[in-house]
Amino acid sequence: MALFDDEPLRPKKVHEIGQDLSLLSVHELEERILQLKSEIARLENELSSKSSSRIAAESLFRR
């Protein structure tokens, strides 16, 4: 909980690249894999969106 009500809550870290995985259960590992796959899909969608915007802008200025 934040010290003051107006402080934003910090998101809980789900996974840190390179962290020790030996203490995690099979279920925890599977859950992290699902979360990371979801994040990869979100990143790919954003990349696609930005690429489309860039291509549209380039075609507009090439005229």
Sequence and secondary structure as in RCSB ss.txt:
>XXXX:A:sequence
MALFDDEPLRPKKVHEIGQDLSLLSVHELEERILQLKSEIARLENELSSKSSSRIAAESLFRR
>XXXX:A:secstr
  SSTTS         TT   TTS HHHHHHHHHHHHHHHHHHHHHHHHHHHHHHHHHHHHT 
